[in-house]
């Protein structure tokens, strides 16, 4: 029902088919329509151009955690080698997919309040909860677009550099042409959406709780992440602490940290994009890029593998083996965090409790509360390797230890490049055949270009391409 808005789109999200869009306009008129609409929003997030593959793959591939094998299917090669252009199919399709999610979330936000006036208390509560979810999803998507296509918040002292077009209203009667807002205004909108979501969850008194749907706790977790990226250490620490202390989530025990990672709704998962065998992304799934019985193109770098202690259970996500096919790497670091190429039913982890501990540790460390920071950090360090010595570092060494732990804990989950960018940490990009690229930060090529099709379609951003792609 709601995906009519998307399927009616051309390759550019600004241009919508009026007939298809009109059907969507009339679809959300009662609670049943609103339910279908929010389900459609989550369904769009499964796509390979979003959390189905690209959103997790690119930050590790374009950082120092992964590289494309010498034996490959030609997928993502230009992105791997930092020679991407504004006409690249992957960056264009990702842009379009993310804004399709925004457009559909907008329809829920716009139509949902009328449904929330239903006389039934239960219906009103559910409708308000769905609108709360839509605000949170829109905030998350804006944040992801900003991370991919705009520089980090601290790239300029006042965050006045270019952010993203903030399409906060979907008008099916006319083409929308928003210009790029500043990163400061972009983050303000993201935070406004997430806080509005929290307010609506509170007002609705909803008790809904599911790892596959945004709830009152997962939206706070997302807000903690955004505040960390913004450099609001106090806000990040307080918000992360609220999620940790809620008692709704528990870290998986050491002996289950690897084996139960992919289990949908495990005790540690705060929000995930649910996939079932019916959804089946097949060869477009993230797992197909890792598994050697599929494409198997993407390998972990030796640089990443070497940061783990031999007794660290997280080494279980990297298998030392041979790259399938003649002429491939031998030995190779095979990634097994996502590996199902039979049912393709692995759910994609977007937020885990482990990240909240690391957010809190970094925020506390930057606030000078080092004892509390070490305590939060060691919750993750000792879970991974109970026999290791706890971290006792102070000052910069403590912040470095937290950054290293983020790399180890969140590897292959779509964080690494963003962490390097927001901390201004130069790195070496590893390629096949022992080739490397030195990436200085801050620098222009760390982010993706605005797709050329978007520049051509929207006169208000035509001269707002990212530096280095003109």
C-alpha positions in Angstrom: 0.0 0.0 0.0 2.5 2.6 1.1 5.2 1.4 -1.3 3.1 2.8 -4.1 4.8 6.1 -3.4 8.2 4.4 -4.0 7.3 2.2 -6.9 5.8 5.2 -8.6 9.1 7.1 -8.5 11.6 7.4 -11.3 15.3 7.1 -10.6 15.1 10.4 -8.8 13.2 10.7 -5.6 12.0 14.2 -6.4 9.9 13.0 -9.3 6.9 11.0 -8.4 4.2 9.5 -10.5 1.0 11.4 -9.6 -1.4 8.5 -10.1 0.6 6.1 -7.9 1.1 8.9 -5.3 -2.6 9.7 -5.2 -3.3 6.1 -4.2 -0.9 6.4 -1.4 -2.5 9.7 -0.3 -5.8 7.9 0.2 -4.3 4.7 1.7 -3.7 6.0 5.2 -7.2 6.8 6.4 -7.6 4.4 9.3 -5.5 2.3 11.7 -5.3 -0.6 9.3 -3.8 1.7 6.7 -1.5 3.2 9.2 -0.2 -0.2 10.2 0.4 -1.1 6.6 2.2 2.1 6.0 4.7 1.7 8.8 5.3 -1.9 7.8 6.1 -0.6 4.4 8.6 1.8 5.9 10.4 -1.0 7.6 10.3 -3.1 4.5 12.0 -0.4 2.5 14.9 -0.5 5.1 15.6 -4.2 4.1 16.7 -3.2 0.6 20.3 -3.9 -0.5 20.8 -0.2 -1.0 20.2 0.5 2.6 20.4 -1.9 5.6 20.2 -4.9 3.4 23.8 -4.4 2.4 25.3 -1.0 1.5 24.8 0.8 4.9 26.8 -1.8 6.7 29.3 -2.6 4.0 30.6 0.8 2.9 31.8 2.2 6.3 34.0 -0.9 6.8 35.0 -1.3 3.2 36.1 2.3 2.8 37.8 2.3 6.2 40.6 -0.1 7.2 38.6 -3.1 8.1 37.8 -4.6 4.7 38.9 -4.7 1.1 37.7 -6.2 -2.2 39.5 -9.5 -3.2 41.7 -9.6 -6.2 39.1 -12.2 -7.4 35.8 -10.3 -7.5 32.4 -9.8 -9.1 33.1 -6.1 -9.8 30.7 -4.9 -7.1 31.7 -1.8 -5.1 35.2 -1.8 -6.6 35.3 2.0 -7.3 34.2 2.7 -3.7 36.9 0.3 -2.4 39.5 2.1 -4.4 38.4 5.7 -3.7 37.7 6.4 -7.4 33.9 6.8 -7.2 32.2 9.4 -9.3 28.9 11.2 -9.0 27.4 8.8 -11.7 28.2 5.7 -9.6 25.2 3.4 -9.5 25.6 2.4 -5.8 25.7 5.9 -4.5 22.8 6.9 -6.7 20.6 3.9 -5.7 21.5 4.4 -2.0 20.5 8.1 -2.1 17.2 7.2 -3.8 16.4 4.4 -1.4 17.1 6.4 1.7 14.9 9.3 0.5 12.2 6.8 -0.4 12.1 5.7 3.2 11.9 9.4 4.2 9.0 10.1 1.8 7.1 7.1 3.2 7.8 8.1 6.8 6.6 11.6 6.0 3.3 10.1 4.9 2.8 8.4 8.2 3.8 11.5 10.1 1.4 13.6 8.1 -1.6 11.3 8.1 -1.1 9.5 11.4 -2.3 12.2 13.8 -5.8 12.1 12.4 -5.9 8.4 12.9 -4.7 8.9 16.5 -7.9 10.8 17.2 -9.8 7.4 17.2 -12.3 7.1 20.0 -10.9 3.8 21.1 -8.0 4.2 23.6 -6.2 1.2 22.3 -6.5 2.4 18.7 -5.4 5.9 19.6 -2.4 4.5 21.6 -1.3 2.3 18.7 -1.7 5.1 16.1 0.4 7.5 18.2 3.0 4.8 18.7 3.2 4.3 14.9 3.7 8.1 14.3 6.4 8.0 17.0 8.1 5.2 15.1 7.9 7.2 11.8 9.6 10.2 13.4 12.4 8.0 14.8 12.9 6.3 11.4 13.1 9.6 9.6 15.6 10.8 12.1 17.7 7.7 11.6 17.6 8.0 7.8 18.5 11.7 7.8 21.4 10.7 10.1 22.5 8.0 7.8 22.3 10.2 4.7 24.4 12.8 6.6 27.0 10.3 7.5 27.3 9.1 4.0 27.1 12.3 2.0 28.2 15.1 4.4 31.3 15.7 6.5 31.4 15.1 10.2 29.7 17.6 12.5 33.1 19.0 13.7 34.5 19.5 10.1 34.0 23.2 10.6 34.0 24.9 14.0 30.4 25.9 13.8 29.1 23.0 11.7 28.2 25.5 8.9 29.4 23.2 6.1 26.9 21.6 3.8 24.6 18.9 5.2 21.7 17.3 3.3 18.4 18.3 1.8 15.8 18.0 4.6 12.7 16.7 2.9 10.4 16.9 6.0 7.1 17.0 4.1 5.9 14.9 1.2 3.7 16.8 -1.2 2.4 14.5 -3.9 1.0 17.4 -6.0 4.3 19.0 -6.9 8.0 18.3 -7.3 10.1 19.1 -4.2 13.5 20.8 -4.6 15.0 21.4 -1.2 18.5 22.8 -1.0 21.2 21.4 1.3 20.9 22.5 4.8 24.0 23.1 7.0 25.2 20.1 9.0 24.2 22.1 12.1 20.7 22.4 10.9 20.7 18.8 9.7 21.6 17.5 13.2 19.1 19.9 14.7 16.4 18.3 12.6 17.6 14.8 13.4 17.5 15.5 17.1 14.1 17.2 16.8 12.7 14.1 15.2 14.1 11.7 17.8 13.0 13.9 20.7 9.5 14.2 19.2 9.4 10.4 18.9 10.4 10.0 22.5 7.6 12.5 23.5 5.0 10.6 21.5 6.0 7.3 23.0 5.6 8.8 26.4 2.3 10.5 25.6 0.9 7.3 24.2 1.9 5.3 27.2 2.7 2.5 24.7 4.3 -0.6 26.2 5.2 -2.0 22.7 8.6 -3.7 22.8 10.2 -5.4 19.9 13.8 -5.5 18.5 12.3 -5.2 15.0 10.3 -2.1 15.6 11.4 1.3 17.1 10.3 1.6 20.7 10.8 4.1 23.5 14.2 2.6 24.4 15.6 2.1 20.9 14.9 5.7 20.0 16.9 6.9 23.0 19.7 4.6 21.9 19.7 6.2 18.5 19.6 9.7 20.1 22.7 8.7 22.2 24.5 7.8 19.0 23.6 11.1 17.3 24.7 13.1 20.4 28.0 11.3 20.5 28.6 12.2 16.8 27.7 15.8 17.5 30.1 16.0 20.4 27.4 16.5 23.1 29.2 14.4 25.6 26.8 15.1 28.5 23.7 14.3 26.5 25.3 11.2 25.0 26.3 9.9 28.4 22.9 10.6 30.1 20.9 9.1 27.2 23.1 6.0 26.8 22.9 5.5 30.6 19.1 5.6 30.5 19.0 2.7 28.0 21.6 0.7 29.9 19.9 1.1 33.3 16.4 0.4 31.9 17.0 -3.3 32.4 15.4 -4.1 29.0 18.7 -5.4 27.5 21.6 -7.6 28.6 24.9 -8.2 27.0 25.2 -11.7 25.6 27.5 -13.9 27.7 31.0 -14.6 26.4 30.2 -18.1 25.2 27.1 -16.8 23.3 28.6 -13.5 21.9 29.4 -15.1 18.5 26.9 -18.0 18.3 23.9 -15.9 19.2 24.8 -12.7 17.4 22.5 -13.4 14.5 19.6 -14.6 16.6 16.7 -12.2 16.1 15.6 -10.6 19.3 18.6 -11.7 21.3 19.0 -10.0 24.7 21.5 -7.5 23.4 19.8 -6.3 20.3 18.1 -2.9 20.7 17.0 -2.4 17.1 17.4 -4.6 14.0 16.0 -4.8 10.5 14.3 -8.2 10.5 14.7 -10.5 7.5 12.9 -13.8 7.0 13.2 -16.5 4.4 10.2 -15.0 2.7 12.0 -11.6 2.3 15.0 -13.5 0.7 17.4 -10.9 -0.8 19.3 -13.7 -2.4 22.6 -12.6 -4.0 21.9 -9.0 -3.1 22.1 -9.8 0.6 25.1 -8.6 2.7 26.0 -12.3 3.5 26.6 -13.0 -0.2 29.5 -10.4 -0.2 31.2 -12.4 2.6 30.3 -16.1 2.1 32.7 -18.0 -0.1 29.9 -20.1 -1.6 28.4 -16.9 -3.0 30.4 -13.8 -4.3 32.7 -13.8 -1.3 34.3 -10.6 -2.6 34.8 -8.8 0.7 37.6 -9.9 3.0 38.8 -8.6 6.4 42.2 -6.9 6.5 45.2 -8.3 8.3 45.3 -5.0 10.1 42.0 -5.6 11.7 42.6 -9.3 12.5 45.8 -8.4 14.2 44.2 -6.1 16.7 42.4 -9.0 18.4 44.0 -11.0 21.2 44.1 -14.7 20.3 41.7 -15.5 23.1 39.2 -12.8 22.1 35.9 -14.5 21.2 35.3 -12.0 18.5 37.9 -13.6 16.4 35.1 -16.1 15.8 33.7 -13.6 13.3 36.9 -13.9 11.1 37.9 -17.3 9.7 41.4 -17.8 8.4 40.9 -19.7 5.2 41.3 -19.7 1.4 39.4 -17.3 -0.9 37.2 -19.5 -3.1 38.2 -19.7 -6.8 41.4 -19.9 -8.6 43.8 -17.0 -8.0 42.2 -15.8 -4.8 43.9 -14.8 -1.6 45.4 -17.7 0.4 45.3 -17.3 3.3 42.4 -14.9 3.5 40.4 -13.4 6.4 36.8 -14.6 5.7 34.1 -12.6 7.4 31.5 -14.7 9.1 29.4 -12.2 11.1 26.8 -12.4 8.3 27.0 -15.7 6.5 23.6 -17.2 5.7 23.3 -17.7 2.0 20.7 -20.5 2.3 17.6 -18.8 3.8 19.0 -15.3 3.9 17.0 -14.8 7.1 19.7 -13.1 9.2 18.4 -9.8 10.7 20.7 -6.8 10.4 21.8 -5.3 13.7 21.4 -1.5 13.8 21.8 -0.9 17.5 23.2 -3.2 20.2 23.7 -2.7 23.9 27.5 -3.1 23.5 27.5 0.1 21.4 25.7 1.9 24.2 28.4 0.9 26.7 31.0 2.2 24.3 29.1 5.5 23.7 28.9 6.0 27.4 32.6 5.1 27.9 33.7 7.6 25.3 31.4 10.4 26.5 32.6 9.9 30.1 36.2 9.8 29.0 35.9 13.1 27.2 34.1 14.6 30.2 37.1 13.6 32.4 35.2 11.0 34.4 37.8 8.4 33.7 36.9 5.9 36.4 33.3 5.6 35.2 34.6 5.5 31.6 36.9 2.6 32.3 34.0 0.7 34.0 31.8 1.0 31.0 34.7 0.1 28.6 35.7 -2.9 30.6 32.2 -4.3 30.5 32.9 -4.9 26.8 36.6 -5.7 27.1 36.1 -8.4 29.7 33.0 -9.9 28.0 35.1 -10.5 24.9 38.1 -12.0 26.8 37.4 -12.6 30.5 41.0 -13.6 31.1 42.5 -10.3 29.9 43.6 -7.5 32.2 41.1 -4.6 32.6 41.9 -1.3 31.0 43.6 1.1 33.4 44.7 3.8 31.0 44.1 7.5 31.5 43.9 10.6 29.2 44.5 10.1 25.5 45.5 6.5 26.1 42.0 5.8 27.5 40.3 7.5 24.6 42.5 5.4 22.2 41.6 2.3 24.1 37.9 3.1 23.6 38.3 3.8 19.9 40.2 0.5 19.5 37.4 -1.4 21.4 34.8 0.2 19.1 36.7 -1.1 16.1 36.9 -4.6 17.5 33.3 -4.8 18.8 31.5 -3.1 16.0 33.5 -4.5 13.1 31.4 -5.3 10.0 28.4 -3.4 11.4 28.9 -0.2 9.5 30.7 2.1 11.9 34.4 2.2 11.2 34.7 5.0 8.6 32.3 7.2 10.5 34.4 6.8 13.7 37.5 7.7 11.8 35.8 10.7 10.2 34.3 12.2 13.4 37.6 11.8 15.3 39.7 13.1 12.5 41.9 10.0 12.5 44.0 9.4 9.3 44.2 5.8 8.2 45.6 3.4 5.6 43.1 2.0 3.2 44.1 -1.6 2.3 43.5 -3.0 -1.2 44.1 -6.3 -2.8 47.6 -7.4 -3.8 49.1 -5.5 -0.8 48.4 -2.1 -2.3 47.4 0.8 0.0 46.0 4.3 0.0 46.9 6.8 2.7 43.7 8.7 3.6 44.3 12.1 5.4 41.6 13.4 7.6 39.8 15.7 7.5 39.7 15.4 3.8 37.2 15.6 0.9 37.0 12.0 -0.4 35.9 10.5 2.9 32.3 11.2 1.9 30.3 10.2 -1.1 29.4 12.6 -4.0 25.8 13.9 -4.4 24.5 11.7 -7.3 24.7 13.5 -10.6 21.1 12.6 -11.4 20.0 14.5 -8.2 22.1 17.6 -9.2 20.5 17.5 -12.6 17.0 17.2 -11.3 17.2 19.7 -8.4 18.3 23.3 -9.4 18.7 24.2 -5.7 21.5 21.8 -5.1 23.0 21.9 -8.6 26.0 23.9 -7.4 26.2 22.2 -4.0 28.3 19.1 -4.9 30.8 17.9 -2.4 34.4 19.1 -2.6 36.5 16.9 -4.8 33.7 15.7 -7.1 33.1 18.8 -9.2 
